[in-house]
């Protein structure tokens, strides 16, 4: 290329760069903007040019400042559309099919993230007609060391065939119920991140004021490259400490599926149970698990069925050196056919190569679903498995739970400037180990998000943790999940909050209940009550007072929805426990007298405190209001909780 052409090309490139005009990624075709509040629009452009912004007949003019980030404010608009948004400067941007309605921010962890396509009503919902006034923006997951100015590229989707299955299921059912009453367009901005801790959603300035978080935030590396290097070194230390003397980098694992005793010096993992809680915190990568199973001749005589509960995330499985299957999907039950002739009388070896891409890793689920079904009966595979790390990897940059503030930086900070009708939140499963600290942390988060979005009364509705874990593991009056529910309940002290109780829609063996319609509708009922569109409080019965009368303790409830009753007519009232001065809880006999539950127990002559549904899995607790809404797990005492003093990251 000659000099003249080169200069011309450079000039054309410079002109194109100077003409650049763009909107923030959160704005796109099919979006919904909040009605009845001033509308803020922003983006980036070459400094000095004047932009003309127009939406639904409202206009604004803005000169791009020296930094290049521009912002325009339009007056509040009523619900309606579709409209066209234009931004005209050196370039022209035009977005079609823009609606004005109510915009709800969705956040939390996987139960809010859970897609409609994976629920118990998916087939019917996805076969339904298009809902042109319901829109969903899935904000791409990104953790960041600094507050980002923009989200990663994303597109708004209309609730139509082929797309609605990817919507947040809770968000979808919430929106449908709200539309039945209000009849306005609804936009869902979905930022939920599976497995995320509360602390990752906290703004840096707030985290630095928390003695339990400040150190971790200040210790964050300056950039992603330094972060990756530090995490690699930490992972190496974890693996070397867990399997001392056993190589894992560049090791040849081709013989680890063999039918032989090759694993006598390997450490063990208990199954079911993810390995992060067994000495391998934060490990993403490949771990081999092996188990020797001794069988009789009758057990080995024919074909068998191998059940491995669930595996997070992917597995490859061998029995006596023969591959019998493999699949991916952390929530999918594993069952593999073992052909006749593979098993043999005496020792047999099962080898499983597990690949974990993030979050938990390894076997999880019901111990009864970890077994080998043979012609002569089932053989349990629960318990100790030999294990060895073969590879350690993970994402090249930070992920949500690597430190406080990271999800906030990548997902919430870029949304500053948007107006919302409210927030829907479902999170807490990842914080059950430090439940007592959650109470204050959750309330501070709610208050700070309201501050960030400059909406002091921003409604904030959340789901209390569903019932989970085997019933036989319940310990009366105890449990990290019980404590976390209590911590969530305390947030109701803040105005314009509401809690959807979920103890009746849980699954003992699956942390992801498939019934998301019930929870979406309960959240909608809370929102409608807060808006003055529903007379009843939609909260389920709430404990208001406790009074001791002799050997009985009387609990008075409010928000009874027309009267207290059991979930099924005629059944005994269950879920209550009493304790005396010794603070040892025992099951209580309970009866209903109007809005009062009367408790007694022959083991507690002088009752001091009562608890209801205070176990990890309170699915058998059955107090409801006249409207059928379940009562929240609760307590009358203020005794210190076992998790008191446990702080991040433990």
C-alpha positions as CSV (number, residue, x, y, z in Angstrom):
1,X,0.0,0.0,0.0
2,X,1.4,3.4,-0.9
3,X,1.7,6.3,1.6
4,X,-1.3,8.2,0.3
5,X,-3.6,5.2,0.6
6,X,-2.3,4.4,4.0
7,X,-3.0,7.9,5.2
8,X,-6.5,7.7,3.7
9,X,-7.2,4.4,5.4
10,X,-6.0,5.8,8.7
11,X,-8.2,8.8,8.3
12,X,-11.2,6.7,7.5
13,X,-10.6,4.6,10.6
14,X,-10.2,7.7,12.7
15,X,-13.5,9.1,11.3
16,X,-15.3,5.8,12.1
17,X,-14.0,5.9,15.7
18,X,-15.0,9.5,16.1
19,X,-18.5,8.7,14.9
20,X,-19.0,5.9,17.4
21,X,-22.3,6.0,19.3
22,X,-23.6,3.2,21.5
23,X,-26.1,2.4,24.2
24,X,-25.3,0.4,27.3
25,X,-25.8,-3.3,26.7
26,X,-28.8,-3.4,29.1
27,X,-30.8,-1.5,26.5
28,X,-31.9,-3.4,23.5
29,X,-34.9,-4.3,21.2
30,X,-37.8,-5.9,23.1
31,X,-36.7,-4.3,26.4
32,X,-39.1,-3.1,29.0
33,X,-38.5,0.2,30.8
34,X,-40.0,1.1,34.2
35,X,-43.3,3.1,34.0
36,X,-44.2,6.1,36.0
37,X,-40.5,7.0,36.8
38,X,-38.1,9.2,35.0
39,X,-36.2,7.1,32.4
40,X,-32.4,7.3,32.4
41,X,-30.5,6.2,29.3
42,X,-26.8,6.1,28.9
43,X,-24.0,4.9,26.7
44,X,-20.7,6.0,25.2
45,X,-19.9,8.2,22.2
46,X,-17.1,10.4,20.8
47,X,-16.8,13.4,23.1
48,X,-18.2,16.8,21.8
49,X,-21.0,15.6,19.6
50,X,-24.6,16.3,20.5
51,X,-27.1,13.4,20.7
52,X,-30.8,13.6,20.1
53,X,-32.7,11.0,22.1
54,X,-36.4,10.2,21.5
55,X,-38.8,7.7,22.9
56,X,-42.6,7.6,22.6
57,X,-42.7,11.3,21.7
58,X,-40.4,12.4,24.6
59,X,-37.1,14.0,23.5
60,X,-33.8,14.9,25.1
61,X,-30.6,16.5,23.8
62,X,-27.2,15.7,25.4
63,X,-23.7,16.8,24.6
64,X,-21.2,14.0,25.1
65,X,-18.7,15.0,27.8
66,X,-14.9,14.6,27.6
67,X,-15.0,11.1,29.2
68,X,-17.3,9.8,26.4
69,X,-20.0,8.5,28.7
70,X,-23.3,10.2,28.1
71,X,-26.6,10.1,29.9
72,X,-30.0,11.3,29.0
73,X,-33.1,11.6,31.1
74,X,-36.6,11.4,29.7
75,X,-39.8,12.1,31.6
76,X,-41.9,9.3,33.2
77,X,-44.2,7.4,30.8
78,X,-47.3,5.4,31.3
79,X,-47.4,1.6,30.6
80,X,-47.7,0.9,26.9
81,X,-46.0,0.3,23.6
82,X,-44.4,-1.0,21.5
83,X,-42.4,2.2,21.0
84,X,-39.2,3.1,19.1
85,X,-36.1,4.5,20.8
86,X,-33.7,6.5,18.7
87,X,-30.3,8.0,19.6
88,X,-28.9,10.2,16.8
89,X,-25.5,11.8,16.6
90,X,-22.7,11.1,14.2
91,X,-24.3,7.7,14.1
92,X,-28.0,6.7,14.5
93,X,-29.2,3.9,16.8
94,X,-32.8,2.7,16.5
95,X,-34.3,0.1,18.9
96,X,-37.8,-1.3,18.0
97,X,-40.4,-3.0,20.1
98,X,-39.7,-1.1,23.4
99,X,-42.4,-1.5,26.1
100,X,-43.1,0.6,29.1
101,X,-44.2,-1.4,32.1
102,X,-42.8,-2.9,35.4
103,X,-39.2,-4.1,35.6
104,X,-38.2,-6.6,38.3
105,X,-34.6,-7.4,39.2
106,X,-34.1,-11.1,39.9
107,X,-31.1,-12.2,41.9
108,X,-29.7,-14.9,44.2
109,X,-28.5,-18.4,43.4
110,X,-29.6,-21.4,41.4
111,X,-33.2,-21.7,42.5
112,X,-33.9,-18.2,41.1
113,X,-31.7,-19.0,38.1
114,X,-33.6,-22.3,37.5
115,X,-35.1,-22.3,34.0
116,X,-38.8,-22.8,33.2
117,X,-37.8,-25.8,30.9
118,X,-36.6,-27.8,33.9
119,X,-39.7,-27.5,36.1
120,X,-42.7,-29.7,36.7
121,X,-45.0,-27.6,34.6
122,X,-42.6,-27.0,31.8
123,X,-44.4,-28.8,29.0
124,X,-47.7,-27.0,29.6
125,X,-46.1,-23.6,30.0
126,X,-43.8,-23.9,27.0
127,X,-46.7,-25.1,24.8
128,X,-48.8,-22.1,25.7
129,X,-49.4,-19.1,23.5
130,X,-46.8,-16.3,23.1
131,X,-46.9,-13.6,25.7
132,X,-45.7,-10.5,23.8
133,X,-45.8,-8.3,26.9
134,X,-43.5,-10.5,29.0
135,X,-39.8,-10.0,28.4
136,X,-36.6,-11.5,30.0
137,X,-33.0,-10.3,30.0
138,X,-30.5,-12.9,31.1
139,X,-27.5,-10.9,32.3
140,X,-24.4,-12.9,31.3
141,X,-22.6,-14.2,34.4
142,X,-19.4,-12.3,35.1
143,X,-17.4,-11.8,38.2
144,X,-15.1,-8.8,38.3
145,X,-12.4,-7.4,40.6
146,X,-13.7,-3.8,39.9
147,X,-17.2,-2.4,39.4
148,X,-18.0,-2.8,35.7
149,X,-19.5,0.1,33.7
150,X,-21.4,-2.3,31.4
151,X,-22.8,-5.8,31.4
152,X,-21.5,-8.3,28.8
153,X,-23.4,-8.4,25.5
154,X,-26.9,-9.8,26.0
155,X,-30.3,-9.7,24.3
156,X,-33.9,-9.3,25.6
157,X,-36.2,-12.2,24.8
158,X,-39.9,-12.3,24.4
159,X,-41.9,-15.1,26.1
160,X,-42.4,-17.2,23.0
161,X,-41.9,-20.7,21.8
162,X,-38.2,-21.6,21.7
163,X,-37.2,-18.8,24.2
164,X,-39.5,-18.9,27.2
165,X,-38.0,-22.2,28.4
166,X,-34.8,-20.2,29.3
167,X,-36.7,-17.7,31.4
168,X,-36.2,-17.8,35.2
169,X,-39.1,-20.1,36.2
170,X,-39.9,-18.2,39.4
171,X,-39.7,-14.9,37.5
172,X,-42.0,-16.2,34.8
173,X,-44.7,-17.4,37.2
174,X,-44.4,-14.2,39.2
175,X,-44.8,-12.1,36.1
176,X,-47.8,-14.1,34.8
177,X,-49.6,-13.7,38.1
178,X,-48.9,-10.0,38.3
179,X,-50.2,-9.5,34.7
180,X,-53.4,-11.2,35.5
181,X,-54.1,-8.5,38.1
182,X,-52.3,-5.5,36.6
183,X,-52.4,-6.1,32.9
184,X,-49.2,-4.3,32.1
185,X,-45.9,-5.3,30.4
186,X,-43.3,-6.9,32.6
187,X,-39.6,-7.1,32.1
188,X,-37.4,-9.5,34.1
189,X,-33.7,-8.6,34.5
190,X,-32.1,-11.9,35.7
191,X,-28.7,-11.7,37.4
192,X,-29.0,-14.9,39.5
193,X,-25.8,-17.1,39.8
194,X,-26.0,-20.7,41.0
195,X,-24.2,-21.5,44.2
196,X,-23.4,-17.8,45.0
197,X,-22.8,-16.7,48.5
198,X,-24.5,-13.6,49.9
199,X,-21.2,-11.9,50.3
200,X,-20.4,-11.8,46.6
201,X,-23.5,-9.6,46.0
202,X,-22.2,-6.9,48.4
203,X,-20.9,-3.6,47.2
204,X,-17.2,-3.0,47.9
205,X,-17.8,0.1,50.0
206,X,-20.2,-1.9,52.2
207,X,-17.9,-4.9,52.5
208,X,-15.0,-2.7,53.6
209,X,-17.1,-1.6,56.6
210,X,-17.7,-5.2,57.6
211,X,-14.8,-6.5,59.8
212,X,-15.6,-10.0,58.6
213,X,-15.3,-9.2,54.9
214,X,-12.8,-6.2,54.8
215,X,-9.7,-8.3,54.9
216,X,-10.7,-10.6,52.0
217,X,-11.6,-7.6,49.9
218,X,-8.4,-5.7,50.6
219,X,-6.4,-8.9,49.7
220,X,-7.9,-9.1,46.2
221,X,-5.2,-8.9,43.5
222,X,-5.1,-5.9,41.3
223,X,-6.0,-7.6,38.1
224,X,-7.3,-10.9,36.6
225,X,-3.9,-12.2,35.7
226,X,-2.6,-11.8,39.3
227,X,-5.8,-13.3,40.6
228,X,-5.4,-16.4,38.4
229,X,-1.8,-16.9,39.5
230,X,-2.7,-16.6,43.2
231,X,-5.6,-19.1,42.8
232,X,-3.3,-21.6,41.0
233,X,-0.8,-21.4,43.8
234,X,-3.6,-21.9,46.4
235,X,-5.0,-24.9,44.5
236,X,-1.6,-26.5,44.4
237,X,-1.2,-26.1,48.1
238,X,-4.7,-27.6,48.8
239,X,-4.1,-30.7,46.6
240,X,-0.6,-31.3,47.9
241,X,-1.9,-31.2,51.5
242,X,-4.8,-33.5,50.7
243,X,-2.9,-36.2,48.8
244,X,0.7,-35.9,50.0
245,X,3.2,-37.7,47.9
246,X,0.8,-38.3,45.1
247,X,1.5,-36.5,41.8
248,X,-1.4,-34.9,39.9
249,X,0.1,-32.5,37.4
250,X,0.8,-34.3,34.1
251,X,0.2,-37.7,35.7
252,X,-0.8,-40.7,33.5
253,X,-4.2,-41.8,34.7
254,X,-4.9,-44.3,31.9
255,X,-4.7,-47.2,34.3
256,X,-6.9,-45.8,37.0
257,X,-10.0,-47.6,35.7
258,X,-8.3,-51.0,36.2
259,X,-9.8,-54.0,38.1
260,X,-7.0,-54.1,40.6
261,X,-5.9,-52.7,44.0
262,X,-4.1,-49.7,42.7
263,X,-5.5,-47.2,45.2
264,X,-4.4,-48.4,48.6
265,X,-2.4,-45.2,49.2
266,X,-5.2,-42.8,48.0
267,X,-7.1,-40.7,50.5
268,X,-10.8,-41.2,50.9
269,X,-14.0,-39.2,50.3
270,X,-17.4,-40.0,51.9
271,X,-20.2,-40.5,49.4
272,X,-22.6,-39.0,48.9
273,X,-21.0,-35.6,49.6
274,X,-19.2,-33.1,47.5
275,X,-15.4,-32.9,47.9
276,X,-15.3,-29.1,48.7
277,X,-16.4,-29.9,52.2
278,X,-14.0,-32.8,52.6
279,X,-10.6,-31.1,52.3
280,X,-10.7,-29.9,48.7
281,X,-12.3,-26.4,49.0
282,X,-12.7,-24.5,45.7
283,X,-11.3,-27.4,43.6
284,X,-12.5,-27.5,40.0
285,X,-11.1,-30.2,37.7
286,X,-10.9,-34.0,37.6
287,X,-11.0,-36.4,40.5
288,X,-11.0,-40.1,40.2
289,X,-13.1,-42.1,42.7
290,X,-12.8,-45.9,43.2
291,X,-14.5,-48.4,45.3
292,X,-13.9,-52.1,45.9
293,X,-17.1,-54.2,46.1
294,X,-17.0,-57.8,47.2
295,X,-19.8,-59.9,45.7
296,X,-21.1,-63.5,46.2
297,X,-21.5,-65.8,43.3
298,X,-25.2,-65.2,43.3
299,X,-24.8,-61.4,43.2
300,X,-22.3,-61.7,40.3
301,X,-24.4,-64.2,38.3
302,X,-26.1,-61.9,35.8
303,X,-26.7,-58.3,34.7
304,X,-26.8,-55.5,37.2
305,X,-27.7,-51.9,37.5
306,X,-25.3,-49.3,38.9
307,X,-26.8,-46.3,40.6
308,X,-24.5,-43.3,41.5
309,X,-27.1,-40.9,42.9
310,X,-26.1,-37.6,41.2
311,X,-22.7,-36.4,40.0
312,X,-21.5,-32.8,39.8
313,X,-20.9,-32.2,36.9
314,X,-19.7,-35.0,34.5
315,X,-18.7,-38.6,34.9
316,X,-17.2,-41.6,33.1
317,X,-17.8,-45.0,34.8
318,X,-16.0,-48.3,34.6
319,X,-16.8,-51.6,36.3
320,X,-13.9,-54.0,36.4
321,X,-12.1,-52.1,33.7
322,X,-15.1,-52.0,31.3
323,X,-16.7,-48.7,30.6
324,X,-20.4,-48.8,31.3
325,X,-21.5,-45.2,30.8
326,X,-21.1,-41.5,31.5
327,X,-23.0,-38.2,31.3
328,X,-23.1,-34.6,32.3
329,X,-25.6,-32.7,34.4
330,X,-25.2,-32.0,38.1
331,X,-28.9,-32.6,38.8
332,X,-29.4,-35.8,36.8
333,X,-29.6,-39.2,38.5
334,X,-27.0,-41.7,37.3
335,X,-28.0,-45.2,36.4
336,X,-25.9,-47.5,34.2
337,X,-26.5,-51.0,33.0
338,X,-23.8,-53.6,33.9
339,X,-23.9,-56.4,31.3
340,X,-23.8,-60.1,32.3
341,X,-20.2,-61.3,32.7
342,X,-18.8,-58.0,33.9
343,X,-19.3,-58.7,37.6
344,X,-17.5,-61.6,39.3
345,X,-17.6,-63.4,42.6
346,X,-15.1,-61.9,45.0
347,X,-13.6,-58.4,44.6
348,X,-14.9,-56.0,42.0
349,X,-13.8,-52.4,41.3
350,X,-15.9,-49.4,40.3
351,X,-14.0,-46.4,39.0
352,X,-15.6,-43.0,38.3
353,X,-13.8,-40.1,36.6
354,X,-15.6,-37.0,37.8
355,X,-15.1,-33.6,36.1
356,X,-16.3,-30.5,38.0
357,X,-16.6,-27.3,36.1
358,X,-17.5,-25.1,39.1
359,X,-19.3,-25.1,42.4
360,X,-19.6,-28.5,44.1
361,X,-17.9,-31.6,42.8
362,X,-18.5,-35.3,43.2
363,X,-21.4,-37.5,44.3
364,X,-24.4,-35.9,45.9
365,X,-28.1,-36.7,46.6
366,X,-29.7,-39.6,48.5
367,X,-27.4,-42.2,50.0
368,X,-30.1,-44.9,49.1
369,X,-29.6,-43.9,45.4
370,X,-25.9,-44.9,45.6
371,X,-26.0,-48.7,45.1
372,X,-25.4,-51.7,42.9
373,X,-28.6,-53.7,42.1
374,X,-27.5,-57.3,41.5
375,X,-29.5,-60.4,40.8
376,X,-29.3,-61.3,44.5
377,X,-30.2,-57.9,45.9
378,X,-28.9,-54.4,46.3
379,X,-25.4,-53.5,47.6
380,X,-24.9,-50.1,49.1
381,X,-22.1,-48.0,47.7
382,X,-22.5,-45.2,50.3
383,X,-19.5,-44.5,52.5
384,X,-15.8,-44.2,51.8
385,X,-14.4,-44.1,48.3
386,X,-10.7,-43.9,47.4
387,X,-10.1,-40.7,45.6
388,X,-7.3,-38.9,43.8
389,X,-7.0,-35.5,42.1
390,X,-5.9,-35.9,38.5
391,X,-6.3,-32.4,37.2
392,X,-7.1,-29.0,38.7
393,X,-8.4,-26.2,36.6
394,X,-11.2,-23.8,36.7
395,X,-12.2,-20.5,35.0
396,X,-9.3,-18.3,33.8
397,X,-10.6,-15.4,35.8
398,X,-12.5,-15.0,39.1
399,X,-15.9,-16.5,39.7
400,X,-18.6,-15.4,42.0
401,X,-17.6,-17.1,45.2
402,X,-13.8,-16.4,45.0
403,X,-14.3,-13.4,47.2
404,X,-16.9,-10.9,48.4
405,X,-18.1,-8.2,46.0
406,X,-17.2,-10.1,42.7
407,X,-20.8,-10.8,41.5
408,X,-21.9,-7.3,42.5
409,X,-19.1,-5.8,40.5
410,X,-19.9,-7.7,37.3
411,X,-23.7,-7.9,37.5
412,X,-25.3,-5.3,39.7
413,X,-22.9,-2.3,39.4
414,X,-23.5,-2.0,35.6
415,X,-27.2,-1.7,36.2
416,X,-27.0,1.6,38.2
417,X,-29.2,4.1,36.6
418,X,-32.1,1.7,35.9
419,X,-35.3,2.0,37.8
420,X,-37.1,-1.1,39.0
421,X,-40.5,-1.9,40.4
422,X,-38.8,-4.2,42.9
423,X,-36.4,-7.1,43.6
424,X,-37.1,-10.8,43.7
425,X,-34.4,-12.8,45.7
426,X,-33.9,-16.5,46.3
427,X,-30.6,-17.2,48.0
428,X,-29.2,-18.6,51.2
429,X,-28.5,-22.3,50.6
430,X,-24.7,-21.5,50.2
431,X,-24.7,-19.6,53.6
432,X,-26.2,-22.2,55.9
433,X,-22.8,-22.8,57.6
434,X,-22.7,-19.2,58.9
435,X,-26.4,-18.5,59.3
436,X,-26.2,-16.2,62.3
437,X,-24.1,-13.7,60.3
438,X,-26.6,-13.8,57.5
439,X,-29.3,-11.9,59.4
440,X,-27.3,-8.6,59.5
441,X,-25.6,-9.1,56.2
442,X,-28.9,-9.7,54.3
443,X,-30.5,-6.6,55.8
444,X,-27.5,-4.5,54.9
445,X,-27.6,-5.7,51.4
446,X,-31.3,-4.8,51.0
447,X,-30.7,-1.3,52.4
448,X,-27.6,-0.8,50.2
449,X,-29.3,-1.9,47.0
450,X,-32.0,0.6,47.7
451,X,-29.3,3.2,48.1
452,X,-27.5,2.2,44.9
453,X,-30.6,2.4,42.8
454,X,-31.8,5.6,44.5
455,X,-35.1,4.0,45.4
456,X,-35.3,4.2,49.3
457,X,-38.6,2.2,49.3
458,X,-37.7,-0.3,46.6
459,X,-39.8,-3.5,47.4
460,X,-37.7,-6.5,48.1
461,X,-39.4,-9.9,48.2
462,X,-37.6,-13.1,48.9
463,X,-38.1,-16.9,49.2
464,X,-37.3,-18.5,52.5
465,X,-35.3,-21.7,52.1
466,X,-37.3,-24.8,51.1
467,X,-37.2,-28.1,53.0
468,X,-34.1,-30.1,52.1
469,X,-32.0,-33.0,53.4
470,X,-33.2,-36.5,54.6
471,X,-35.9,-36.4,57.3
472,X,-33.9,-39.0,59.3
473,X,-31.1,-36.5,59.7
474,X,-33.3,-33.8,61.4
475,X,-32.2,-32.8,64.9
476,X,-35.1,-31.2,66.8
477,X,-34.5,-27.6,67.4
478,X,-31.3,-27.5,65.5
479,X,-29.9,-27.2,62.0
480,X,-28.0,-24.8,59.8
481,X,-30.9,-24.6,57.4
482,X,-33.3,-23.8,60.3
483,X,-31.0,-21.0,61.4
484,X,-30.7,-19.6,57.9
485,X,-34.5,-19.4,57.6
486,X,-34.6,-17.5,60.9
487,X,-32.0,-15.1,59.6
488,X,-34.1,-14.5,56.5
489,X,-37.2,-13.9,58.5
490,X,-35.5,-11.2,60.5
491,X,-35.3,-9.1,57.3
492,X,-39.1,-8.6,57.5
493,X,-38.3,-5.8,60.1
494,X,-37.4,-3.6,57.1
495,X,-40.3,-1.8,55.3
496,X,-41.6,-3.1,51.9
497,X,-40.2,-6.6,52.3
498,X,-42.0,-9.9,52.0
499,X,-41.1,-13.5,52.5
500,X,-42.5,-16.5,50.6
501,X,-42.4,-19.6,52.8
502,X,-41.3,-22.7,50.9
503,X,-41.2,-25.4,53.5
504,X,-44.1,-27.3,51.8
505,X,-42.6,-27.4,48.3
506,X,-39.1,-28.7,49.0
507,X,-37.4,-32.0,48.1
508,X,-35.4,-34.0,50.7
509,X,-33.0,-35.2,48.0
510,X,-32.8,-32.3,45.6
511,X,-31.8,-28.7,46.5
512,X,-33.8,-27.5,43.5
513,X,-37.6,-28.0,44.0
514,X,-39.2,-28.4,40.6
515,X,-42.4,-26.6,41.7
516,X,-41.5,-23.0,40.9
517,X,-45.1,-22.0,40.1
518,X,-46.2,-22.0,43.7
519,X,-43.2,-19.8,44.8
520,X,-43.7,-17.4,41.9
521,X,-47.3,-16.9,42.8
522,X,-46.5,-16.4,46.5
523,X,-44.0,-13.7,45.6
524,X,-46.7,-12.1,43.4
525,X,-49.2,-12.2,46.2
526,X,-46.6,-10.4,48.4
527,X,-46.0,-7.8,45.8
528,X,-49.7,-7.2,45.2
529,X,-50.3,-6.7,48.9
530,X,-47.4,-4.3,49.1
531,X,-49.0,-2.4,46.2
532,X,-52.4,-2.3,47.9
533,X,-53.9,-4.6,45.3
534,X,-54.5,-7.5,47.7
535,X,-56.2,-7.2,51.1
536,X,-54.6,-10.2,52.8
537,X,-50.9,-9.9,53.8
538,X,-50.0,-13.1,51.9
539,X,-47.3,-14.1,54.4
540,X,-48.7,-17.1,56.2
541,X,-49.2,-17.1,60.0
542,X,-46.6,-15.1,61.9
543,X,-45.7,-15.6,65.6
544,X,-46.7,-12.5,67.5
545,X,-46.4,-13.4,71.2
546,X,-45.7,-16.3,73.6
547,X,-47.2,-16.8,77.1
548,X,-46.6,-19.5,79.7
549,X,-49.6,-20.7,81.6
550,X,-48.6,-23.4,84.0
551,X,-47.4,-26.4,82.1
552,X,-48.6,-25.0,78.8
553,X,-47.0,-22.5,76.4
554,X,-49.4,-20.4,74.2
555,X,-48.3,-19.0,70.9
556,X,-50.4,-16.2,69.4
557,X,-50.2,-15.8,65.6
558,X,-51.2,-12.9,63.3
559,X,-51.8,-12.9,59.6
560,X,-53.8,-16.1,59.9
561,X,-55.7,-15.6,56.7
562,X,-59.0,-16.2,58.4
563,X,-57.9,-18.7,61.0
564,X,-55.3,-21.3,61.9
565,X,-55.6,-24.9,60.7
566,X,-53.6,-27.9,59.6
567,X,-52.6,-28.3,55.9
568,X,-55.0,-31.2,55.6
569,X,-58.2,-31.3,57.5
570,X,-58.4,-33.8,60.3
571,X,-54.6,-34.4,60.7
572,X,-52.7,-33.8,63.9
573,X,-50.8,-30.5,64.3
574,X,-47.1,-31.2,63.9
575,X,-43.8,-29.5,64.0
576,X,-43.8,-27.9,67.4
577,X,-41.1,-28.4,70.1
578,X,-40.8,-27.2,73.7
579,X,-37.9,-26.6,76.0
580,X,-37.5,-25.8,79.7
581,X,-34.7,-24.0,81.4
582,X,-32.3,-26.7,80.2
583,X,-32.8,-25.5,76.6
584,X,-33.3,-29.1,75.4
585,X,-36.1,-29.3,72.9
586,X,-38.6,-32.2,72.8
587,X,-41.7,-32.8,70.6
588,X,-44.8,-31.0,71.8
589,X,-48.4,-31.8,71.6
590,X,-50.2,-28.9,69.9
591,X,-53.8,-27.8,69.5
592,X,-55.4,-24.8,67.9
593,X,-57.6,-22.3,69.8
594,X,-58.6,-19.5,67.5
595,X,-55.4,-17.6,66.6
596,X,-53.4,-19.4,69.4
597,X,-51.5,-22.7,69.3
598,X,-51.3,-24.3,72.8
599,X,-48.3,-26.5,73.5
600,X,-47.5,-29.0,76.2
601,X,-45.3,-32.0,76.9
602,X,-45.0,-34.4,79.8
603,X,-41.2,-34.0,79.5
604,X,-41.4,-30.3,80.1
605,X,-43.2,-29.4,83.3
606,X,-42.1,-25.7,83.2
607,X,-41.9,-24.6,79.5
608,X,-39.7,-21.7,78.7
609,X,-39.4,-21.6,74.9
610,X,-41.0,-23.1,71.8
611,X,-39.9,-23.6,68.2
612,X,-41.8,-24.5,65.1
613,X,-40.4,-26.2,62.0
614,X,-36.9,-25.8,63.5
615,X,-35.1,-28.5,61.6
616,X,-33.3,-28.7,58.3
617,X,-36.2,-30.4,56.6
618,X,-39.5,-29.1,58.1
619,X,-41.7,-30.6,55.4
620,X,-43.8,-32.5,58.0
621,X,-44.7,-29.2,59.9
622,X,-48.3,-28.4,58.9
623,X,-49.6,-25.2,60.4
624,X,-51.3,-23.0,57.8
625,X,-53.6,-20.1,57.7
626,X,-57.1,-20.1,56.5
627,X,-55.8,-19.1,53.0
628,X,-53.6,-22.2,52.9
629,X,-50.3,-20.3,53.2
630,X,-47.9,-22.2,55.5
631,X,-46.5,-20.7,58.7
632,X,-42.8,-19.8,58.6
633,X,-40.5,-21.8,60.9
634,X,-40.0,-19.6,64.0
635,X,-39.0,-19.5,67.6
636,X,-40.1,-17.8,70.8
637,X,-36.6,-17.7,72.3
638,X,-33.6,-15.5,71.6
639,X,-31.0,-18.0,72.7
640,X,-27.6,-17.9,70.9
641,X,-27.4,-20.1,67.8
642,X,-24.7,-22.6,67.2
643,X,-23.6,-20.7,64.1
644,X,-23.0,-17.5,66.2
645,X,-19.5,-16.3,65.6
646,X,-19.0,-18.2,62.3
647,X,-17.9,-15.7,59.7
648,X,-17.0,-15.7,56.0
649,X,-15.6,-17.8,54.5
650,X,-16.3,-20.7,56.9
